[in-house]
């Protein structure tokens, strides 16, 4: 396997970044970071509370600062980035400069089924399906700037890990 510093998983809410990231980190004996969890921990507030109190602009500022602080850690890691992280404040460029980015391209129907019952996603709210489709449409170009793309449509969890390991080995 080639040498790498940090591995960033990017993609839409519900694409499996956190689940895949935890398992990938364990497989590679690396530290795992969930960027949203890091934000919640550092702020002492939920993401919904941050949005409610300061709006998306404040959240994106905190998100970018947390990303930079995590990138600056010396120990290699796997990170599940927030769904919007790559698309704001040069997030994708920061991640590409710091390591390897992998876009988990997940079909919209699967994203919908995984996110429809989640109450902690402030950008989805009411009209869930329409908002998720619109987010995907606006973010797809940004995600395409990842170093690699993994089509997850027909992959079980083990297949996703295997696919990422193959990407990293090339």
Secondary structure as UniProt FT lines:
FT   STRAND          6..10
FT   TURN            13..14
FT   HELIX           17..28
FT   STRAND          31..34
FT   HELIX           35..43
FT   HELIX           47..71
FT   STRAND          77..80
FT   TURN            83..84
FT   HELIX           85..87
FT   TURN            89..90
FT   HELIX           91..98
FT   STRAND          99..105
FT   HELIX           108..115
FT   TURN            116..117
FT   TURN            122..124
FT   HELIX           128..143
FT   TURN            144..145
FT   STRAND          148..151
FT   TURN            153..154
FT   HELIX           157..169
//
